[in-house]
Amino acid sequence: MTPPATDGVRIAVMRPQHAEEVLAIYRLGIEEGDATFETSAPTWEAFDTAKLPGHRLVAVDDVGRVLGWAAAVPVSDRCAYAGVVEHSVYVHPGARGRGVGMALLTGLLASTEAAGIWTVQSGIFPENTASLALHLRAGFRVIGTRQRIGRHHGRWRDVVLVERRSPAIE
């Protein structure tokens, strides 16, 4: 699976030189309020340690600016779940609507399938309709909604669970 063509955008492996821009995009997502329960971005060291090294991508424009990123983390250290990851996709607000999210998600799915990962999942706030639509277009299915699963800025939030089972891995 190759990322779709997006004018002036290429998908690359996330490297330490992308750290500042990746974390800035993460902070923008946090500030918007519908991307994550997190209230502040981690340090690069914490981010780098938490994400699976083979499944971290950036979308860069023709001058090398980071437009978005995708990364995955294991869901469990139990061997039965070795092929299951949870992922995140963040796109800079100024780069939305250009296919950046789909290119990142497609690239991430290609890397996870190549590594034998059979399920990629995520939890999305129901208010984040753009992310839900992106995931459905990318072949994810809605598993259900975890109602009032966590408090965010003093209010209860629901999370829609989505997953994609790899058709290439039996």
C-alpha positions as CSV (number, residue, x, y, z in Angstrom):
1,M,0.0,0.0,0.0
2,T,1.6,3.3,-1.0
3,P,0.5,6.7,0.2
4,P,-1.8,8.6,-2.2
5,A,-0.2,11.3,-4.3
6,T,-0.5,14.6,-2.7
7,D,0.9,17.6,-4.5
8,G,4.0,18.9,-2.9
9,V,3.9,16.5,0.0
10,R,6.0,13.5,0.7
11,I,5.8,10.9,3.5
12,A,9.1,10.3,5.3
13,V,10.4,8.5,8.4
14,M,10.1,10.7,11.5
15,R,13.6,11.7,12.7
16,P,14.9,13.8,15.6
17,Q,15.3,16.8,13.3
18,H,11.5,16.8,13.0
19,A,11.0,17.0,16.8
20,E,10.2,20.7,17.1
21,E,7.6,20.7,14.3
22,V,6.0,17.4,15.4
23,L,5.6,18.6,18.9
24,A,4.3,22.0,17.7
25,I,1.6,20.2,15.7
26,Y,0.8,18.0,18.6
27,R,0.4,21.2,20.8
28,L,-2.0,22.7,18.2
29,G,-4.1,19.6,18.3
30,I,-4.2,19.7,22.1
31,E,-5.2,23.4,22.1
32,E,-8.1,22.7,19.7
33,G,-9.6,20.4,22.3
34,D,-10.9,17.5,20.2
35,A,-7.8,15.5,19.5
36,T,-6.7,14.0,22.8
37,F,-7.2,13.8,26.5
38,E,-3.6,15.1,26.9
39,T,-3.3,18.7,28.1
40,S,0.3,19.2,27.2
41,A,2.8,17.8,24.7
42,P,5.5,15.6,26.1
43,T,9.2,16.2,25.7
44,W,10.8,14.8,22.6
45,E,12.6,12.2,24.7
46,A,9.3,11.0,26.2
47,F,7.6,11.1,22.8
48,D,10.5,9.2,21.1
49,T,10.5,6.5,23.8
50,A,6.8,5.9,23.7
51,K,6.3,5.5,19.9
52,L,7.3,2.4,18.0
53,P,10.4,3.2,16.0
54,G,9.3,1.5,12.8
55,H,5.9,3.2,12.7
56,R,6.6,7.0,12.9
57,L,6.0,9.1,9.9
58,V,5.9,12.7,8.9
59,A,4.4,14.5,5.9
60,V,6.7,17.2,4.6
61,D,6.2,19.8,2.0
62,D,8.6,20.6,-0.9
63,V,10.8,22.8,1.4
64,G,10.9,20.3,4.2
65,R,8.3,21.7,6.6
66,V,6.4,19.1,8.6
67,L,2.7,19.3,7.8
68,G,1.6,16.3,9.9
69,W,2.7,13.1,11.6
70,A,1.5,9.6,12.4
71,A,2.8,7.2,15.0
72,A,1.8,4.0,16.8
73,V,2.2,2.5,20.2
74,P,1.7,-1.1,21.3
75,V,-1.6,-1.7,23.1
76,S,-0.2,-4.4,25.4
77,D,2.9,-6.2,26.2
78,R,1.0,-9.5,26.3
79,C,2.1,-11.8,23.4
80,A,-1.5,-12.4,22.3
81,Y,-1.6,-8.7,21.3
82,A,1.7,-8.5,19.6
83,G,0.0,-7.6,16.3
84,V,-2.2,-4.8,17.7
85,V,-1.2,-1.1,17.9
86,E,-2.9,2.1,18.7
87,H,-2.1,5.0,16.4
88,S,-2.3,8.8,16.2
89,V,-2.5,11.1,13.2
90,Y,-2.1,14.9,13.5
91,V,-2.2,17.4,10.7
92,H,-1.3,21.1,11.0
93,P,-4.4,23.2,10.8
94,G,-3.0,25.0,7.8
95,A,-2.4,21.8,5.9
96,R,-5.8,20.2,6.4
97,G,-8.0,19.3,3.4
98,R,-5.0,18.5,1.2
99,G,-4.8,14.7,1.6
100,V,-2.0,14.9,4.2
101,G,-4.0,12.8,6.8
102,M,-4.8,10.1,4.2
103,A,-1.2,10.0,3.0
104,L,0.1,9.6,6.6
105,L,-2.5,7.0,7.5
106,T,-1.9,5.0,4.3
107,G,1.8,5.1,4.9
108,L,1.3,4.0,8.5
109,L,-0.9,1.1,7.4
110,A,1.7,0.0,4.9
111,S,4.4,0.0,7.6
112,T,2.3,-1.9,10.1
113,E,1.2,-4.5,7.6
114,A,4.9,-5.0,6.5
115,A,5.7,-5.7,10.1
116,G,3.0,-8.3,10.6
117,I,0.7,-6.1,12.6
118,W,-2.9,-7.2,12.1
119,T,-4.9,-4.6,13.9
120,V,-4.5,-0.8,14.0
121,Q,-6.9,0.9,16.4
122,S,-7.6,4.3,17.8
123,G,-10.0,6.2,20.0
124,I,-11.5,9.4,18.6
125,F,-13.7,12.1,20.2
126,P,-17.1,12.0,18.4
127,E,-16.8,15.8,17.8
128,N,-13.7,15.2,15.7
129,T,-15.8,14.4,12.6
130,A,-12.9,15.0,10.2
131,S,-10.8,12.3,11.8
132,L,-13.7,9.9,11.9
133,A,-14.4,10.5,8.2
134,L,-10.7,10.0,7.4
135,H,-10.6,6.7,9.2
136,L,-13.7,5.4,7.6
137,R,-12.3,6.3,4.1
138,A,-9.1,4.5,5.0
139,G,-11.0,1.2,5.8
140,F,-11.4,1.5,9.5
141,R,-14.7,0.4,11.1
142,V,-16.4,1.8,14.2
143,I,-16.4,-0.7,17.0
144,G,-18.5,1.4,19.4
145,T,-18.5,4.3,21.7
146,R,-17.1,4.4,25.2
147,Q,-19.4,6.8,26.9
148,R,-18.1,9.2,29.4
149,I,-14.8,7.4,29.5
150,G,-12.7,10.3,30.7
151,R,-12.8,13.8,32.0
152,H,-11.2,16.5,29.8
153,H,-11.1,20.1,31.0
154,G,-13.7,19.4,33.6
155,R,-16.3,17.6,31.4
156,W,-16.9,14.0,30.6
157,R,-16.0,12.9,27.1
158,D,-17.0,10.0,24.9
159,V,-14.5,8.2,22.7
160,V,-15.4,6.4,19.4
161,L,-13.3,3.2,19.0
162,V,-12.2,2.5,15.4
163,E,-10.1,-0.3,14.1
164,R,-8.7,-1.7,10.9
165,R,-7.9,-5.4,10.5
166,S,-5.3,-6.0,7.8
167,P,-6.7,-7.9,4.9
168,A,-3.2,-9.1,4.1
169,I,-2.6,-10.9,7.4
170,E,-4.5,-14.1,8.0
